[in-house]
């Protein structure tokens, strides 16, 4: 049963974790946002109730 031979699967596992831990974080950290977040103002906006005729 060749699927029980750990030699090729261990190498594949280690190589995939190397890709995951070395290459992907650098690609994620280079990502830039198109719009920088702005701070919300502390002043609450004035809200008015809706004046809908319900009848």
PyMOL commands that set and color helices and strands:
alter all, ss='L'
color gray80, all
select helices_A, chain A and resi 2-4+6-29
alter helices_A, ss='H'
color red, helices_A
deselect
rebuild
show_as cartoon
